[in-house]
């Protein structure tokens, strides 16, 4: 692939994030217009909406992984890392939220990335259990699902304008570790 193709692809992906974060039902023509390319150019790189959504999902996964890696680089415990991860992920709500309703998860590449992320999260939760953060009798898979669903809840709250990313991360962590009781 030529360098120009890579920059064109990156430009299309960035435009797609902008367009779909504002209007998840937008057309590929809207994306092409935002990217400043013709529809033929967009289709030369992405056969259709599904291909573009897969590329966006894989890009989002890399962005999430990088954000979490940066945020947890100096954490001393797994517990600290899990909380820092929420603080890194929640600010990406406006950029990534639209992907939660897309069927890209059927793609084997997306499935593989998600499985790796889930395994890593389960490992970190097991280690946080060993640190005493979570009840060892609560199944790890339950906590993994709670963590992931609290991210979604946080994103929805941020996108709705009901909380800042920092507030949403704090609420998600509190709910995960203490529940909603006073």
C-alpha positions as CSV (number, residue, x, y, z in Angstrom):
1,X,0.0,0.0,0.0
2,X,1.4,3.4,-0.9
3,X,1.9,6.1,1.7
4,X,-0.8,8.2,0.0
5,X,-3.3,5.2,0.5
6,X,-2.5,5.0,4.2
7,X,-3.1,8.7,4.7
8,X,-6.3,8.5,2.6
9,X,-7.5,5.6,4.7
10,X,-6.6,7.3,8.0
11,X,-8.3,10.5,6.7
12,X,-11.5,8.5,5.8
13,X,-11.4,6.7,9.2
14,X,-11.1,10.0,11.1
15,X,-13.9,11.5,9.0
16,X,-16.1,8.4,9.8
17,X,-15.5,8.8,13.5
18,X,-16.6,12.4,13.3
19,X,-19.6,11.8,11.1
20,X,-20.9,8.7,12.9
21,X,-20.3,10.0,16.4
22,X,-22.7,12.9,15.4
23,X,-25.1,10.7,13.4
24,X,-24.8,6.9,13.7
25,X,-27.2,6.5,10.8
26,X,-25.2,8.7,8.4
27,X,-24.4,7.5,4.9
28,X,-21.1,6.6,3.4
29,X,-21.7,9.7,1.1
30,X,-21.6,11.8,4.3
31,X,-18.3,10.2,5.3
32,X,-16.8,10.7,1.9
33,X,-17.9,14.4,1.9
34,X,-16.4,14.9,5.4
35,X,-13.2,13.2,4.3
36,X,-13.0,15.4,1.2
37,X,-12.9,12.3,-1.1
38,X,-15.3,10.9,-3.7
39,X,-17.5,8.0,-3.0
40,X,-15.5,5.9,-5.5
41,X,-12.3,6.6,-3.5
42,X,-14.1,5.6,-0.2
43,X,-15.3,2.4,-1.9
44,X,-11.9,1.6,-3.3
45,X,-10.7,1.3,0.4
46,X,-13.9,0.1,2.0
47,X,-16.3,-2.1,0.0
48,X,-19.3,-1.0,2.1
49,X,-20.5,0.2,5.5
50,X,-19.7,-3.2,7.1
51,X,-16.1,-3.0,6.0
52,X,-15.8,0.6,7.3
53,X,-17.4,-0.3,10.6
54,X,-14.9,-3.2,11.1
55,X,-12.0,-0.9,10.4
56,X,-13.5,1.7,12.8
57,X,-14.0,-1.0,15.5
58,X,-10.4,-2.3,15.1
59,X,-9.1,1.3,15.2
60,X,-11.2,2.0,18.3
61,X,-9.8,-1.1,20.0
62,X,-6.3,0.1,19.4
63,X,-7.1,3.5,20.7
64,X,-8.7,2.0,23.8
65,X,-5.7,-0.3,24.4
66,X,-3.3,2.6,24.0
67,X,-5.2,4.9,26.3
68,X,-5.3,2.1,29.0
69,X,-1.6,1.3,28.5
70,X,-0.7,5.0,29.0
71,X,-3.0,5.4,32.0
72,X,-1.8,2.3,33.8
73,X,1.9,2.6,33.0
74,X,2.8,3.8,36.5
75,X,0.1,2.0,38.5
76,X,1.4,0.1,41.5
77,X,-1.5,-2.4,41.9
78,X,-4.0,-4.1,39.6
79,X,-6.8,-2.3,41.5
80,X,-5.2,1.1,40.7
81,X,-4.9,0.0,37.1
82,X,-8.5,-1.0,36.8
83,X,-9.6,2.4,38.1
84,X,-7.1,4.2,35.9
85,X,-8.5,2.2,32.9
86,X,-12.0,3.6,33.5
87,X,-10.6,7.1,33.7
88,X,-8.8,6.5,30.3
89,X,-11.7,4.9,28.5
90,X,-14.6,7.2,29.5
91,X,-13.2,10.3,27.7
92,X,-13.5,8.3,24.4
93,X,-17.3,8.1,24.8
94,X,-18.2,10.7,22.1
95,X,-15.8,9.1,19.6
96,X,-16.6,5.4,20.1
97,X,-20.2,5.2,21.5
98,X,-21.8,4.7,18.0
99,X,-19.8,1.4,17.6
100,X,-21.8,-0.3,20.4
101,X,-24.7,-0.8,18.1
102,X,-22.8,-2.0,15.0
103,X,-22.6,-5.6,14.0
104,X,-18.8,-5.6,13.5
105,X,-18.4,-8.1,16.4
106,X,-19.2,-10.9,13.9
107,X,-15.9,-10.3,12.1
108,X,-13.2,-12.8,13.2
109,X,-10.6,-10.0,13.6
110,X,-12.9,-8.1,15.9
111,X,-13.8,-11.3,17.8
112,X,-10.1,-12.0,18.3
113,X,-9.3,-8.5,19.6
114,X,-12.3,-8.5,21.9
115,X,-11.4,-12.0,23.3
116,X,-7.8,-10.8,24.0
117,X,-9.2,-7.7,25.8
118,X,-11.6,-9.8,27.8
119,X,-8.9,-12.2,28.8
120,X,-6.6,-9.3,29.9
121,X,-9.4,-7.8,31.9
122,X,-10.3,-11.1,33.5
123,X,-6.6,-11.5,34.5
124,X,-6.5,-8.0,36.0
125,X,-9.7,-8.6,37.9
126,X,-8.3,-11.9,39.3
127,X,-5.2,-10.1,40.4
128,X,-7.3,-7.3,42.0
129,X,-9.3,-10.1,43.8
130,X,-6.0,-11.3,45.2
131,X,-5.3,-7.7,46.4
132,X,-8.7,-7.8,48.2
133,X,-10.6,-5.4,46.0
134,X,-13.3,-7.9,45.0
135,X,-15.0,-10.7,46.8
136,X,-13.3,-13.9,45.8
137,X,-16.6,-15.7,45.8
138,X,-18.0,-13.4,43.0
139,X,-17.2,-15.0,39.6
140,X,-14.6,-13.2,37.6
141,X,-16.8,-13.3,34.5
142,X,-19.5,-11.5,36.5
143,X,-17.1,-8.7,37.4
144,X,-15.8,-8.5,33.8
145,X,-19.4,-8.1,32.5
146,X,-20.1,-5.5,35.2
147,X,-16.9,-3.5,34.3
148,X,-17.7,-3.6,30.6
149,X,-21.4,-2.6,31.2
150,X,-20.4,0.2,33.5
151,X,-18.2,1.5,30.7
152,X,-21.2,1.5,28.4
153,X,-23.4,3.1,31.1
154,X,-20.7,5.7,31.6
155,X,-20.4,6.4,27.9
156,X,-24.2,6.8,27.6
157,X,-24.2,9.2,30.5
158,X,-21.4,11.3,29.0
159,X,-22.9,11.4,25.5
160,X,-26.2,12.4,27.0
161,X,-24.4,15.3,28.8
162,X,-25.4,14.1,32.3
163,X,-21.8,13.6,33.5
164,X,-18.3,14.5,32.5
165,X,-16.0,11.6,31.7
166,X,-14.3,12.0,35.0
167,X,-17.6,11.9,36.9
168,X,-18.8,8.9,34.9
169,X,-15.5,7.0,35.7
170,X,-15.8,7.9,39.3
171,X,-19.4,6.6,39.4
172,X,-18.5,3.5,37.5
173,X,-15.7,2.7,39.9
174,X,-17.8,3.4,43.0
175,X,-20.6,1.2,41.6
176,X,-18.2,-1.6,40.8
177,X,-16.5,-1.6,44.1
178,X,-19.2,-0.5,46.5
179,X,-22.5,-0.8,44.7
180,X,-25.1,2.0,44.9
181,X,-25.9,1.9,48.6
182,X,-24.8,4.8,50.8
